[in-house]
Amino acid sequence: MDKFTGLLTKIRVIKEKPLLVRFTLITETDAINCLIAKEMLSKQIMMLPDDKYTVAVKGYFNKKGQLVIRELRILDKDDFTNRLGL
């Protein structure tokens, strides 16, 4: 699995059934398009504001070059993220 750390931005819903969410991860060198297919994680991510949180992610790249997220951890937690359980 690949690991990246960066700023969470451009969170969007791609599909509602089954839930599929995309976001852009801005690292020091790249902007990586990411997908989340896990429903619980997708719902939590959609509640977060853009350009506020730094996250560490693990996942793999699909055929289209998008990072499919398996694990996500917020590095700069605050009271809001703690209440969400992230």
PDB file of N, CA, C and O in Angstrom:
ATOM      1  N   MET A   1       0.836  -1.188   0.000  1.00  0.00           N
ATOM      2  CA  MET A   1       0.000   0.000   0.000  1.00  0.00           C
ATOM      3  C   MET A   1       0.873   1.241   0.000  1.00  0.00           C
ATOM      4  O   MET A   1       1.932   1.273   0.627  1.00  0.00           O
ATOM      5  N   ASP A   2       0.416   2.257  -0.710  1.00  0.00           N
ATOM      6  CA  ASP A   2       1.126   3.530  -0.760  1.00  0.00           C
ATOM      7  C   ASP A   2       0.662   4.423   0.386  1.00  0.00           C
ATOM      8  O   ASP A   2      -0.498   4.368   0.794  1.00  0.00           O
ATOM      9  N   LYS A   3       1.575   5.248   0.905  1.00  0.00           N
ATOM     10  CA  LYS A   3       1.270   6.156   2.009  1.00  0.00           C
ATOM     11  C   LYS A   3       1.580   7.581   1.574  1.00  0.00           C
ATOM     12  O   LYS A   3       2.614   7.844   0.959  1.00  0.00           O
ATOM     13  N   PHE A   4       0.665   8.503   1.905  1.00  0.00           N
ATOM     14  CA  PHE A   4       0.849   9.912   1.581  1.00  0.00           C
ATOM     15  C   PHE A   4       0.323  10.767   2.721  1.00  0.00           C
ATOM     16  O   PHE A   4      -0.552  10.344   3.477  1.00  0.00           O
ATOM     17  N   THR A   5       0.867  11.979   2.839  1.00  0.00           N
ATOM     18  CA  THR A   5       0.410  12.960   3.814  1.00  0.00           C
ATOM     19  C   THR A   5       0.207  14.277   3.086  1.00  0.00           C
ATOM     20  O   THR A   5       1.033  14.676   2.266  1.00  0.00           O
ATOM     21  N   GLY A   6      -0.902  14.955   3.389  1.00  0.00           N
ATOM     22  CA  GLY A   6      -1.150  16.229   2.733  1.00  0.00           C
ATOM     23  C   GLY A   6      -2.431  16.889   3.204  1.00  0.00           C
ATOM     24  O   GLY A   6      -3.081  16.430   4.144  1.00  0.00           O
ATOM     25  N   LEU A   7      -2.783  17.984   2.528  1.00  0.00           N
ATOM     26  CA  LEU A   7      -3.958  18.782   2.851  1.00  0.00           C
ATOM     27  C   LEU A   7      -5.188  18.225   2.144  1.00  0.00           C
ATOM     28  O   LEU A   7      -5.154  17.955   0.943  1.00  0.00           O
ATOM     29  N   LEU A   8      -6.259  18.055   2.886  1.00  0.00           N
ATOM     30  CA  LEU A   8      -7.525  17.529   2.373  1.00  0.00           C
ATOM     31  C   LEU A   8      -8.319  18.672   1.741  1.00  0.00           C
ATOM     32  O   LEU A   8      -8.636  19.652   2.414  1.00  0.00           O
ATOM     33  N   THR A   9      -8.641  18.550   0.445  1.00  0.00           N
ATOM     34  CA  THR A   9      -9.354  19.619  -0.255  1.00  0.00           C
ATOM     35  C   THR A   9     -10.250  19.057  -1.358  1.00  0.00           C
ATOM     36  O   THR A   9     -10.108  17.898  -1.746  1.00  0.00           O
ATOM     37  N   LYS A  10     -11.159  19.870  -1.856  1.00  0.00           N
ATOM     38  CA  LYS A  10     -12.067  19.536  -2.968  1.00  0.00           C
ATOM     39  C   LYS A  10     -12.845  18.237  -2.733  1.00  0.00           C
ATOM     40  O   LYS A  10     -12.826  17.334  -3.570  1.00  0.00           O
ATOM     41  N   ILE A  11     -13.520  18.154  -1.601  1.00  0.00           N
ATOM     42  CA  ILE A  11     -14.309  16.967  -1.258  1.00  0.00           C
ATOM     43  C   ILE A  11     -15.633  17.018  -2.024  1.00  0.00           C
ATOM     44  O   ILE A  11     -16.361  18.007  -1.940  1.00  0.00           O
ATOM     45  N   ARG A  12     -15.943  15.958  -2.767  1.00  0.00           N
ATOM     46  CA  ARG A  12     -17.154  15.908  -3.594  1.00  0.00           C
ATOM     47  C   ARG A  12     -17.754  14.499  -3.587  1.00  0.00           C
ATOM     48  O   ARG A  12     -17.033  13.509  -3.463  1.00  0.00           O
ATOM     49  N   VAL A  13     -19.078  14.423  -3.722  1.00  0.00           N
ATOM     50  CA  VAL A  13     -19.761  13.138  -3.877  1.00  0.00           C
ATOM     51  C   VAL A  13     -19.788  12.802  -5.361  1.00  0.00           C
ATOM     52  O   VAL A  13     -20.240  13.605  -6.178  1.00  0.00           O
ATOM     53  N   ILE A  14     -19.305  11.621  -5.706  1.00  0.00           N
ATOM     54  CA  ILE A  14     -19.316  11.148  -7.088  1.00  0.00           C
ATOM     55  C   ILE A  14     -20.603  10.376  -7.368  1.00  0.00           C
ATOM     56  O   ILE A  14     -21.242  10.556  -8.405  1.00  0.00           O
ATOM     57  N   LYS A  15     -20.967   9.513  -6.420  1.00  0.00           N
ATOM     58  CA  LYS A  15     -22.126   8.646  -6.604  1.00  0.00           C
ATOM     59  C   LYS A  15     -22.772   8.408  -5.243  1.00  0.00           C
ATOM     60  O   LYS A  15     -22.079   8.260  -4.236  1.00  0.00           O
ATOM     61  N   GLU A  16     -24.111   8.373  -5.218  1.00  0.00           N
ATOM     62  CA  GLU A  16     -24.819   8.184  -3.952  1.00  0.00           C
ATOM     63  C   GLU A  16     -25.063   6.727  -3.600  1.00  0.00           C
ATOM     64  O   GLU A  16     -24.989   6.364  -2.426  1.00  0.00           O
ATOM     65  N   LYS A  17     -25.347   5.894  -4.568  1.00  0.00           N
ATOM     66  CA  LYS A  17     -25.623   4.473  -4.317  1.00  0.00           C
ATOM     67  C   LYS A  17     -24.772   3.617  -5.227  1.00  0.00           C
ATOM     68  O   LYS A  17     -25.025   3.634  -6.431  1.00  0.00           O
ATOM     69  N   PRO A  18     -23.817   2.894  -4.778  1.00  0.00           N
ATOM     70  CA  PRO A  18     -23.193   2.961  -3.456  1.00  0.00           C
ATOM     71  C   PRO A  18     -22.407   4.254  -3.319  1.00  0.00           C
ATOM     72  O   PRO A  18     -21.947   4.821  -4.310  1.00  0.00           O
ATOM     73  N   LEU A  19     -22.257   4.714  -2.091  1.00  0.00           N
ATOM     74  CA  LEU A  19     -21.620   6.002  -1.825  1.00  0.00           C
ATOM     75  C   LEU A  19     -20.157   5.989  -2.266  1.00  0.00           C
ATOM     76  O   LEU A  19     -19.382   5.116  -1.875  1.00  0.00           O
ATOM     77  N   LEU A  20     -19.801   6.972  -3.083  1.00  0.00           N
ATOM     78  CA  LEU A  20     -18.432   7.118  -3.572  1.00  0.00           C
ATOM     79  C   LEU A  20     -18.061   8.589  -3.475  1.00  0.00           C
ATOM     80  O   LEU A  20     -18.720   9.441  -4.071  1.00  0.00           O
ATOM     81  N   VAL A  21     -17.003   8.888  -2.723  1.00  0.00           N
ATOM     82  CA  VAL A  21     -16.566  10.264  -2.487  1.00  0.00           C
ATOM     83  C   VAL A  21     -15.159  10.438  -3.025  1.00  0.00           C
ATOM     84  O   VAL A  21     -14.326   9.537  -2.921  1.00  0.00           O
ATOM     85  N   ARG A  22     -14.898  11.615  -3.606  1.00  0.00           N
ATOM     86  CA  ARG A  22     -13.566  11.939  -4.093  1.00  0.00           C
ATOM     87  C   ARG A  22     -13.051  13.163  -3.347  1.00  0.00           C
ATOM     88  O   ARG A  22     -13.833  13.986  -2.870  1.00  0.00           O
ATOM     89  N   PHE A  23     -11.747  13.273  -3.250  1.00  0.00           N
ATOM     90  CA  PHE A  23     -11.122  14.490  -2.741  1.00  0.00           C
ATOM     91  C   PHE A  23      -9.734  14.588  -3.341  1.00  0.00           C
ATOM     92  O   PHE A  23      -9.213  13.626  -3.904  1.00  0.00           O
ATOM     93  N   THR A  24      -9.151  15.758  -3.214  1.00  0.00           N
ATOM     94  CA  THR A  24      -7.789  15.970  -3.681  1.00  0.00           C
ATOM     95  C   THR A  24      -6.895  16.090  -2.463  1.00  0.00           C
ATOM     96  O   THR A  24      -7.206  16.813  -1.517  1.00  0.00           O
ATOM     97  N   LEU A  25      -5.793  15.382  -2.495  1.00  0.00           N
ATOM     98  CA  LEU A  25      -4.794  15.439  -1.441  1.00  0.00           C
ATOM     99  C   LEU A  25      -3.619  16.247  -1.974  1.00  0.00           C
ATOM    100  O   LEU A  25      -2.956  15.834  -2.925  1.00  0.00           O
ATOM    101  N   ILE A  26      -3.361  17.402  -1.360  1.00  0.00           N
ATOM    102  CA  ILE A  26      -2.267  18.267  -1.784  1.00  0.00           C
ATOM    103  C   ILE A  26      -1.040  17.921  -0.936  1.00  0.00           C
ATOM    104  O   ILE A  26      -0.987  18.245   0.250  1.00  0.00           O
ATOM    105  N   THR A  27      -0.057  17.263  -1.553  1.00  0.00           N
ATOM    106  CA  THR A  27       1.188  16.926  -0.864  1.00  0.00           C
ATOM    107  C   THR A  27       2.221  18.002  -1.178  1.00  0.00           C
ATOM    108  O   THR A  27       1.915  18.976  -1.866  1.00  0.00           O
ATOM    109  N   GLU A  28       3.435  17.832  -0.681  1.00  0.00           N
ATOM    110  CA  GLU A  28       4.496  18.807  -0.952  1.00  0.00           C
ATOM    111  C   GLU A  28       4.851  18.865  -2.427  1.00  0.00           C
ATOM    112  O   GLU A  28       5.268  19.910  -2.926  1.00  0.00           O
ATOM    113  N   THR A  29       4.687  17.740  -3.133  1.00  0.00           N
ATOM    114  CA  THR A  29       5.117  17.680  -4.531  1.00  0.00           C
ATOM    115  C   THR A  29       3.984  17.510  -5.532  1.00  0.00           C
ATOM    116  O   THR A  29       4.153  17.874  -6.696  1.00  0.00           O
ATOM    117  N   ASP A  30       2.833  16.970  -5.127  1.00  0.00           N
ATOM    118  CA  ASP A  30       1.764  16.614  -6.064  1.00  0.00           C
ATOM    119  C   ASP A  30       0.385  16.975  -5.531  1.00  0.00           C
ATOM    120  O   ASP A  30       0.203  17.281  -4.352  1.00  0.00           O
ATOM    121  N   ALA A  31      -0.575  16.928  -6.443  1.00  0.00           N
ATOM    122  CA  ALA A  31      -1.996  16.938  -6.097  1.00  0.00           C
ATOM    123  C   ALA A  31      -2.527  15.575  -6.537  1.00  0.00           C
ATOM    124  O   ALA A  31      -2.534  15.266  -7.729  1.00  0.00           O
ATOM    125  N   ILE A  32      -2.971  14.761  -5.581  1.00  0.00           N
ATOM    126  CA  ILE A  32      -3.389  13.387  -5.862  1.00  0.00           C
ATOM    127  C   ILE A  32      -4.908  13.295  -5.771  1.00  0.00           C
ATOM    128  O   ILE A  32      -5.497  13.676  -4.759  1.00  0.00           O
ATOM    129  N   ASN A  33      -5.542  12.790  -6.828  1.00  0.00           N
ATOM    130  CA  ASN A  33      -6.983  12.540  -6.808  1.00  0.00           C
ATOM    131  C   ASN A  33      -7.233  11.245  -6.048  1.00  0.00           C
ATOM    132  O   ASN A  33      -6.634  10.212  -6.349  1.00  0.00           O
ATOM    133  N   CYS A  34      -8.127  11.306  -5.056  1.00  0.00           N
ATOM    134  CA  CYS A  34      -8.381  10.159  -4.187  1.00  0.00           C
ATOM    135  C   CYS A  34      -9.860   9.786  -4.211  1.00  0.00           C
ATOM    136  O   CYS A  34     -10.724  10.635  -4.427  1.00  0.00           O
ATOM    137  N   LEU A  35     -10.135   8.507  -3.986  1.00  0.00           N
ATOM    138  CA  LEU A  35     -11.496   7.978  -3.901  1.00  0.00           C
ATOM    139  C   LEU A  35     -11.676   7.243  -2.583  1.00  0.00           C
ATOM    140  O   LEU A  35     -10.763   6.574  -2.100  1.00  0.00           O
ATOM    141  N   ILE A  36     -12.879   7.376  -2.001  1.00  0.00           N
ATOM    142  CA  ILE A  36     -13.228   6.606  -0.809  1.00  0.00           C
ATOM    143  C   ILE A  36     -14.513   5.855  -1.110  1.00  0.00           C
ATOM    144  O   ILE A  36     -15.534   6.465  -1.429  1.00  0.00           O
ATOM    145  N   ALA A  37     -14.467   4.532  -1.009  1.00  0.00           N
ATOM    146  CA  ALA A  37     -15.644   3.706  -1.248  1.00  0.00           C
ATOM    147  C   ALA A  37     -16.257   3.202   0.061  1.00  0.00           C
ATOM    148  O   ALA A  37     -17.405   2.760   0.072  1.00  0.00           O
ATOM    149  N   LYS A  38     -15.507   3.263   1.155  1.00  0.00           N
ATOM    150  CA  LYS A  38     -16.035   2.822   2.448  1.00  0.00           C
ATOM    151  C   LYS A  38     -17.086   3.825   2.915  1.00  0.00           C
ATOM    152  O   LYS A  38     -16.793   5.008   3.088  1.00  0.00           O
ATOM    153  N   GLU A  39     -18.308   3.343   3.117  1.00  0.00           N
ATOM    154  CA  GLU A  39     -19.434   4.236   3.377  1.00  0.00           C
ATOM    155  C   GLU A  39     -19.271   5.057   4.651  1.00  0.00           C
ATOM    156  O   GLU A  39     -19.512   6.265   4.631  1.00  0.00           O
ATOM    157  N   MET A  40     -18.873   4.441   5.749  1.00  0.00           N
ATOM    158  CA  MET A  40     -18.753   5.167   7.009  1.00  0.00           C
ATOM    159  C   MET A  40     -17.689   6.257   6.915  1.00  0.00           C
ATOM    160  O   MET A  40     -17.913   7.384   7.355  1.00  0.00           O
ATOM    161  N   LEU A  41     -16.555   5.932   6.355  1.00  0.00           N
ATOM    162  CA  LEU A  41     -15.477   6.909   6.193  1.00  0.00           C
ATOM    163  C   LEU A  41     -15.905   8.026   5.243  1.00  0.00           C
ATOM    164  O   LEU A  41     -15.579   9.191   5.470  1.00  0.00           O
ATOM    165  N   SER A  42     -16.626   7.682   4.192  1.00  0.00           N
ATOM    166  CA  SER A  42     -17.111   8.682   3.229  1.00  0.00           C
ATOM    167  C   SER A  42     -18.034   9.690   3.896  1.00  0.00           C
ATOM    168  O   SER A  42     -17.917  10.893   3.664  1.00  0.00           O
ATOM    169  N   LYS A  43     -18.948   9.203   4.722  1.00  0.00           N
ATOM    170  CA  LYS A  43     -19.892  10.093   5.406  1.00  0.00           C
ATOM    171  C   LYS A  43     -19.168  11.048   6.347  1.00  0.00           C
ATOM    172  O   LYS A  43     -19.532  12.220   6.444  1.00  0.00           O
ATOM    173  N   GLN A  44     -18.149  10.555   7.036  1.00  0.00           N
ATOM    174  CA  GLN A  44     -17.399  11.406   7.953  1.00  0.00           C
ATOM    175  C   GLN A  44     -16.584  12.453   7.195  1.00  0.00           C
ATOM    176  O   GLN A  44     -16.519  13.608   7.615  1.00  0.00           O
ATOM    177  N   ILE A  45     -15.974  12.065   6.100  1.00  0.00           N
ATOM    178  CA  ILE A  45     -15.152  12.988   5.315  1.00  0.00           C
ATOM    179  C   ILE A  45     -15.999  14.106   4.719  1.00  0.00           C
ATOM    180  O   ILE A  45     -15.543  15.246   4.633  1.00  0.00           O
ATOM    181  N   MET A  46     -17.226  13.794   4.307  1.00  0.00           N
ATOM    182  CA  MET A  46     -18.093  14.810   3.702  1.00  0.00           C
ATOM    183  C   MET A  46     -18.456  15.925   4.675  1.00  0.00           C
ATOM    184  O   MET A  46     -18.827  17.014   4.239  1.00  0.00           O
ATOM    185  N   MET A  47     -18.361  15.683   5.976  1.00  0.00           N
ATOM    186  CA  MET A  47     -18.683  16.703   6.971  1.00  0.00           C
ATOM    187  C   MET A  47     -17.532  17.675   7.212  1.00  0.00           C
ATOM    188  O   MET A  47     -17.726  18.706   7.857  1.00  0.00           O
ATOM    189  N   LEU A  48     -16.350  17.368   6.712  1.00  0.00           N
ATOM    190  CA  LEU A  48     -15.178  18.204   6.963  1.00  0.00           C
ATOM    191  C   LEU A  48     -15.093  19.360   5.970  1.00  0.00           C
ATOM    192  O   LEU A  48     -15.428  19.195   4.797  1.00  0.00           O
ATOM    193  N   PRO A  49     -14.647  20.528   6.433  1.00  0.00           N
ATOM    194  CA  PRO A  49     -14.461  21.658   5.516  1.00  0.00           C
ATOM    195  C   PRO A  49     -13.203  21.469   4.660  1.00  0.00           C
ATOM    196  O   PRO A  49     -12.256  20.797   5.069  1.00  0.00           O
ATOM    197  N   ASP A  50     -13.212  22.068   3.478  1.00  0.00           N
ATOM    198  CA  ASP A  50     -12.047  22.022   2.585  1.00  0.00           C
ATOM    199  C   ASP A  50     -10.894  22.852   3.153  1.00  0.00           C
ATOM    200  O   ASP A  50     -11.107  23.810   3.896  1.00  0.00           O
ATOM    201  N   ASP A  51      -9.691  22.472   2.794  1.00  0.00           N
ATOM    202  CA  ASP A  51      -8.467  23.243   3.073  1.00  0.00           C
ATOM    203  C   ASP A  51      -8.219  23.512   4.555  1.00  0.00           C
ATOM    204  O   ASP A  51      -7.648  24.548   4.896  1.00  0.00           O
ATOM    205  N   LYS A  52      -8.630  22.613   5.437  1.00  0.00           N
ATOM    206  CA  LYS A  52      -8.410  22.842   6.865  1.00  0.00           C
ATOM    207  C   LYS A  52      -7.567  21.758   7.524  1.00  0.00           C
ATOM    208  O   LYS A  52      -6.770  22.058   8.413  1.00  0.00           O
ATOM    209  N   TYR A  53      -7.727  20.498   7.106  1.00  0.00           N
ATOM    210  CA  TYR A  53      -7.101  19.393   7.823  1.00  0.00           C
ATOM    211  C   TYR A  53      -5.983  18.730   7.027  1.00  0.00           C
ATOM    212  O   TYR A  53      -6.078  18.551   5.813  1.00  0.00           O
ATOM    213  N   THR A  54      -4.924  18.372   7.743  1.00  0.00           N
ATOM    214  CA  THR A  54      -3.832  17.584   7.181  1.00  0.00           C
ATOM    215  C   THR A  54      -4.102  16.126   7.530  1.00  0.00           C
ATOM    216  O   THR A  54      -4.385  15.797   8.682  1.00  0.00           O
ATOM    217  N   VAL A  55      -4.011  15.252   6.523  1.00  0.00           N
ATOM    218  CA  VAL A  55      -4.333  13.847   6.727  1.00  0.00           C
ATOM    219  C   VAL A  55      -3.192  12.954   6.253  1.00  0.00           C
ATOM    220  O   VAL A  55      -2.395  13.332   5.394  1.00  0.00           O
ATOM    221  N   ALA A  56      -3.137  11.758   6.836  1.00  0.00           N
ATOM    222  CA  ALA A  56      -2.235  10.700   6.375  1.00  0.00           C
ATOM    223  C   ALA A  56      -3.129   9.595   5.833  1.00  0.00           C
ATOM    224  O   ALA A  56      -4.059   9.155   6.509  1.00  0.00           O
ATOM    225  N   VAL A  57      -2.847   9.145   4.612  1.00  0.00           N
ATOM    226  CA  VAL A  57      -3.687   8.133   3.972  1.00  0.00           C
ATOM    227  C   VAL A  57      -2.858   6.944   3.518  1.00  0.00           C
ATOM    228  O   VAL A  57      -1.664   7.058   3.242  1.00  0.00           O
ATOM    229  N   LYS A  58      -3.531   5.790   3.449  1.00  0.00           N
ATOM    230  CA  LYS A  58      -2.946   4.577   2.873  1.00  0.00           C
ATOM    231  C   LYS A  58      -3.923   4.060   1.840  1.00  0.00           C
ATOM    232  O   LYS A  58      -5.135   4.083   2.054  1.00  0.00           O
ATOM    233  N   GLY A  59      -3.398   3.594   0.719  1.00  0.00           N
ATOM    234  CA  GLY A  59      -4.260   3.067  -0.321  1.00  0.00           C
ATOM    235  C   GLY A  59      -3.456   2.570  -1.499  1.00  0.00           C
ATOM    236  O   GLY A  59      -2.237   2.417  -1.420  1.00  0.00           O
ATOM    237  N   TYR A  60      -4.157   2.319  -2.600  1.00  0.00           N
ATOM    238  CA  TYR A  60      -3.498   1.842  -3.811  1.00  0.00           C
ATOM    239  C   TYR A  60      -4.032   2.631  -5.005  1.00  0.00           C
ATOM    240  O   TYR A  60      -5.137   3.171  -4.958  1.00  0.00           O
ATOM    241  N   PHE A  61      -3.245   2.692  -6.064  1.00  0.00           N
ATOM    242  CA  PHE A  61      -3.652   3.402  -7.269  1.00  0.00           C
ATOM    243  C   PHE A  61      -4.433   2.467  -8.186  1.00  0.00           C
ATOM    244  O   PHE A  61      -4.023   1.329  -8.415  1.00  0.00           O
ATOM    245  N   ASN A  62      -5.567   2.954  -8.713  1.00  0.00           N
ATOM    246  CA  ASN A  62      -6.353   2.174  -9.669  1.00  0.00           C
ATOM    247  C   ASN A  62      -5.828   2.423 -11.087  1.00  0.00           C
ATOM    248  O   ASN A  62      -4.829   3.119 -11.268  1.00  0.00           O
ATOM    249  N   LYS A  63      -6.499   1.860 -12.080  1.00  0.00           N
ATOM    250  CA  LYS A  63      -6.050   1.984 -13.472  1.00  0.00           C
ATOM    251  C   LYS A  63      -6.084   3.419 -13.979  1.00  0.00           C
ATOM    252  O   LYS A  63      -5.336   3.773 -14.890  1.00  0.00           O
ATOM    253  N   LYS A  64      -6.946   4.248 -13.397  1.00  0.00           N
ATOM    254  CA  LYS A  64      -7.065   5.647 -13.822  1.00  0.00           C
ATOM    255  C   LYS A  64      -6.088   6.568 -13.092  1.00  0.00           C
ATOM    256  O   LYS A  64      -6.100   7.779 -13.309  1.00  0.00           O
ATOM    257  N   GLY A  65      -5.252   6.007 -12.237  1.00  0.00           N
ATOM    258  CA  GLY A  65      -4.271   6.804 -11.506  1.00  0.00           C
ATOM    259  C   GLY A  65      -4.830   7.499 -10.276  1.00  0.00           C
ATOM    260  O   GLY A  65      -4.207   8.421  -9.750  1.00  0.00           O
ATOM    261  N   GLN A  66      -6.005   7.068  -9.807  1.00  0.00           N
ATOM    262  CA  GLN A  66      -6.602   7.628  -8.604  1.00  0.00           C
ATOM    263  C   GLN A  66      -6.214   6.767  -7.406  1.00  0.00           C
ATOM    264  O   GLN A  66      -6.156   5.541  -7.504  1.00  0.00           O
ATOM    265  N   LEU A  67      -5.953   7.412  -6.285  1.00  0.00           N
ATOM    266  CA  LEU A  67      -5.597   6.691  -5.067  1.00  0.00           C
ATOM    267  C   LEU A  67      -6.879   6.246  -4.367  1.00  0.00           C
ATOM    268  O   LEU A  67      -7.672   7.082  -3.934  1.00  0.00           O
ATOM    269  N   VAL A  68      -7.083   4.938  -4.254  1.00  0.00           N
ATOM    270  CA  VAL A  68      -8.249   4.375  -3.564  1.00  0.00           C
ATOM    271  C   VAL A  68      -7.866   4.223  -2.097  1.00  0.00           C
ATOM    272  O   VAL A  68      -6.977   3.444  -1.752  1.00  0.00           O
ATOM    273  N   ILE A  69      -8.546   4.974  -1.240  1.00  0.00           N
ATOM    274  CA  ILE A  69      -8.180   5.072   0.171  1.00  0.00           C
ATOM    275  C   ILE A  69      -8.711   3.877   0.956  1.00  0.00           C
ATOM    276  O   ILE A  69      -9.886   3.525   0.858  1.00  0.00           O
ATOM    277  N   ARG A  70      -7.829   3.266   1.731  1.00  0.00           N
ATOM    278  CA  ARG A  70      -8.206   2.184   2.642  1.00  0.00           C
ATOM    279  C   ARG A  70      -8.175   2.662   4.091  1.00  0.00           C
ATOM    280  O   ARG A  70      -8.989   2.228   4.906  1.00  0.00           O
ATOM    281  N   GLU A  71      -7.239   3.556   4.413  1.00  0.00           N
ATOM    282  CA  GLU A  71      -7.123   4.095   5.770  1.00  0.00           C
ATOM    283  C   GLU A  71      -6.875   5.589   5.682  1.00  0.00           C
ATOM    284  O   GLU A  71      -6.157   6.057   4.798  1.00  0.00           O
ATOM    285  N   LEU A  72      -7.477   6.339   6.606  1.00  0.00           N
ATOM    286  CA  LEU A  72      -7.294   7.783   6.655  1.00  0.00           C
ATOM    287  C   LEU A  72      -7.189   8.206   8.110  1.00  0.00           C
ATOM    288  O   LEU A  72      -7.974   7.771   8.952  1.00  0.00           O
ATOM    289  N   ARG A  73      -6.216   9.054   8.397  1.00  0.00           N
ATOM    290  CA  ARG A  73      -6.011   9.539   9.766  1.00  0.00           C
ATOM    291  C   ARG A  73      -5.785  11.044   9.711  1.00  0.00           C
ATOM    292  O   ARG A  73      -4.957  11.522   8.936  1.00  0.00           O
ATOM    293  N   ILE A  74      -6.518  11.790  10.528  1.00  0.00           N
ATOM    294  CA  ILE A  74      -6.349  13.240  10.587  1.00  0.00           C
ATOM    295  C   ILE A  74      -5.217  13.543  11.556  1.00  0.00           C
ATOM    296  O   ILE A  74      -5.211  13.058  12.687  1.00  0.00           O
ATOM    297  N   LEU A  75      -4.256  14.351  11.106  1.00  0.00           N
ATOM    298  CA  LEU A  75      -3.080  14.640  11.918  1.00  0.00           C
ATOM    299  C   LEU A  75      -3.288  15.836  12.843  1.00  0.00           C
ATOM    300  O   LEU A  75      -2.762  15.848  13.956  1.00  0.00           O
ATOM    301  N   ASP A  76      -4.038  16.832  12.406  1.00  0.00           N
ATOM    302  CA  ASP A  76      -4.271  18.023  13.236  1.00  0.00           C
ATOM    303  C   ASP A  76      -5.707  18.013  13.763  1.00  0.00           C
ATOM    304  O   ASP A  76      -6.556  18.789  13.325  1.00  0.00           O
ATOM    305  N   LYS A  77      -5.950  17.116  14.713  1.00  0.00           N
ATOM    306  CA  LYS A  77      -7.297  16.930  15.258  1.00  0.00           C
ATOM    307  C   LYS A  77      -7.713  18.133  16.101  1.00  0.00           C
ATOM    308  O   LYS A  77      -6.885  18.823  16.694  1.00  0.00           O
ATOM    309  N   ASP A  78      -9.021  18.357  16.133  1.00  0.00           N
ATOM    310  CA  ASP A  78      -9.602  19.361  17.009  1.00  0.00           C
ATOM    311  C   ASP A  78     -10.884  18.780  17.617  1.00  0.00           C
ATOM    312  O   ASP A  78     -11.179  17.598  17.440  1.00  0.00           O
ATOM    313  N   ASP A  79     -11.631  19.604  18.323  1.00  0.00           N
ATOM    314  CA  ASP A  79     -12.843  19.123  18.990  1.00  0.00           C
ATOM    315  C   ASP A  79     -13.861  18.582  17.987  1.00  0.00           C
ATOM    316  O   ASP A  79     -14.524  17.581  18.260  1.00  0.00           O
ATOM    317  N   PHE A  80     -13.992  19.230  16.834  1.00  0.00           N
ATOM    318  CA  PHE A  80     -14.951  18.807  15.811  1.00  0.00           C
ATOM    319  C   PHE A  80     -14.624  17.410  15.291  1.00  0.00           C
ATOM    320  O   PHE A  80     -15.519  16.571  15.196  1.00  0.00           O
ATOM    321  N   THR A  81     -13.381  17.145  14.957  1.00  0.00           N
ATOM    322  CA  THR A  81     -13.005  15.828  14.434  1.00  0.00           C
ATOM    323  C   THR A  81     -13.102  14.760  15.516  1.00  0.00           C
ATOM    324  O   THR A  81     -13.418  13.608  15.217  1.00  0.00           O
ATOM    325  N   ASN A  82     -12.838  15.120  16.753  1.00  0.00           N
ATOM    326  CA  ASN A  82     -12.987  14.157  17.848  1.00  0.00           C
ATOM    327  C   ASN A  82     -14.447  13.745  18.016  1.00  0.00           C
ATOM    328  O   ASN A  82     -14.731  12.577  18.277  1.00  0.00           O
ATOM    329  N   ARG A  83     -15.379  14.695  17.869  1.00  0.00           N
ATOM    330  CA  ARG A  83     -16.804  14.372  17.968  1.00  0.00           C
ATOM    331  C   ARG A  83     -17.262  13.492  16.809  1.00  0.00           C
ATOM    332  O   ARG A  83     -18.176  12.683  16.971  1.00  0.00           O
ATOM    333  N   LEU A  84     -16.636  13.642  15.639  1.00  0.00           N
ATOM    334  CA  LEU A  84     -16.966  12.794  14.491  1.00  0.00           C
ATOM    335  C   LEU A  84     -16.377  11.394  14.617  1.00  0.00           C
ATOM    336  O   LEU A  84     -16.803  10.470  13.925  1.00  0.00           O
ATOM    337  N   GLY A  85     -15.398  11.242  15.502  1.00  0.00           N
ATOM    338  CA  GLY A  85     -14.749   9.950  15.673  1.00  0.00           C
ATOM    339  C   GLY A  85     -13.630   9.710  14.682  1.00  0.00           C
ATOM    340  O   GLY A  85     -13.274   8.563  14.412  1.00  0.00           O
ATOM    341  N   LEU A  86     -13.077  10.768  14.141  1.00  0.00           N
ATOM    342  CA  LEU A  86     -11.973  10.640  13.181  1.00  0.00           C
ATOM    343  C   LEU A  86     -10.630  10.780  13.863  1.00  0.00           C
ATOM    344  O   LEU A  86      -9.592  10.699  13.206  1.00  0.00           O
TER     345      LEU A  86
END
